[in-house]
Amino acid sequence: MNQRECVEALSEHANIEPVISITVWNELEKEKEEFFSSYLKNMQKDRKEED
């Protein structure tokens, strides 16, 4: 899931306000740069394979 998909799912299924999810996601990106860099690369790779 990308950020938008995650925010939408949390809003729909857990009634978490999007502003909260976005804030947490952004802070995690700052604290865990290496993880998110790898995560985003893998997501891009997976999407290319789907096309």
N, C-alpha and C positions, 0 to 999 in steps of 0.2 A: 504494500500500500504506500502511496505517496502521502504527503501531508494533507492534501485536500480530501482524499479518500478516508484517511484516518479520522479527520475532524468530522466529516459527515457521518461516519459510522458511530463515533462516540456520541454525537448529538442525537442521532436517531435511536440507538439501542441503549444508551446509558444516560440520556438526558443531560449530557455535559455541554455547557455553553461553548460554542466555537472559540470565543475569545480566550477561554481557559486552556483549551487544547492547543491552540496556536501558540500561546505564551509558553506553555510547558515544552512543546516541540522545539521552539526557538531556543530556549535555554538549554535543552539537551543537546542541540546542535553545537552550541558554544562550548559546552563542557566535554562533549564526546566527539570532537571533530573527526578523529580517525574512523570511528564506527560509522558515522553518517556519510563520510566520503566513500567508504567501501560499500555501504548500503545503497547509495545512489548509483554507484557504478554498476552494481549487480542488477538493480532495477532497470537501468538503461539497457544492459546486456540482455536481460530477459525479454524486454519489450521488442528489441530488435529481432530476437529469435522468433517471437510470435508473429511478426509481419511476414 
